[in-house]
Amino acid sequence: MEIKNDGMIGNLLKDINEVIPKPDDSALKICKLIKRSGDVVGYELSNSKN
């Protein structure tokens, strides 16, 4: 991988894990993961929709 000092690692921002977005009060939450054969194939939201 080519190393440049442009704030990126490959196609990702260097601080990708340091920036945590803050959801507002109307944001839905993931309540349940739906798995099939060990793989996550969907999710259920706090409004009961997937």
Backbone torsions as a table, in degrees:
resi	resn	phi	psi	omega
1	MET	NA	135.3	178.5
2	GLU	-74.6	133.0	-178.9
3	ILE	-101.0	120.4	176.9
4	LYS	-127.2	155.8	178.0
5	ASN	-99.6	62.2	-178.6
6	ASP	-116.0	14.5	-179.7
7	GLY	80.3	11.2	-177.4
8	MET	-123.0	150.5	168.3
9	ILE	-121.1	104.9	-172.0
10	GLY	63.7	-123.8	177.6
11	ASN	-99.3	4.2	-177.8
12	LEU	-102.4	148.1	173.6
13	LEU	-66.1	143.6	-179.1
14	LYS	-61.8	-33.9	-178.3
15	ASP	-99.7	31.4	-175.9
16	ILE	-55.5	-35.9	-179.0
17	ASN	-93.3	-2.0	-179.6
18	GLU	-95.4	-21.5	-179.2
19	VAL	-97.7	114.4	-179.6
20	ILE	-114.4	114.0	-179.0
21	PRO	-67.8	148.8	178.5
22	LYS	-105.6	111.0	178.4
23	PRO	-71.0	149.8	176.7
24	ASP	-82.4	177.9	-174.3
25	ASP	-65.6	-21.6	-178.3
26	SER	-88.7	-1.0	-178.3
27	ALA	-68.5	138.3	176.8
28	LEU	-79.8	153.8	178.3
29	LYS	-112.2	147.8	173.5
30	ILE	-81.6	120.1	-177.0
31	CYS	-98.3	-30.2	-175.0
32	LYS	-150.3	135.3	172.0
33	LEU	-91.9	140.2	177.8
34	ILE	-105.3	119.9	-176.8
35	LYS	-114.3	148.6	173.4
36	ARG	-136.8	119.5	-178.2
37	SER	55.5	36.7	177.3
38	GLY	86.3	-9.1	179.7
39	ASP	-99.1	140.1	175.3
40	VAL	-75.2	121.1	-178.4
41	VAL	-115.6	-4.2	179.1
42	GLY	-178.1	-172.9	-179.3
43	TYR	-156.0	158.6	175.0
44	GLU	-111.1	131.0	-179.5
45	LEU	-91.0	166.9	-177.6
46	SER	-64.2	-14.3	175.3
47	ASN	-96.3	15.5	177.8
48	SER	68.6	15.0	176.9
49	LYS	-104.7	154.8	176.7
50	ASN	-129.9	NA	NA
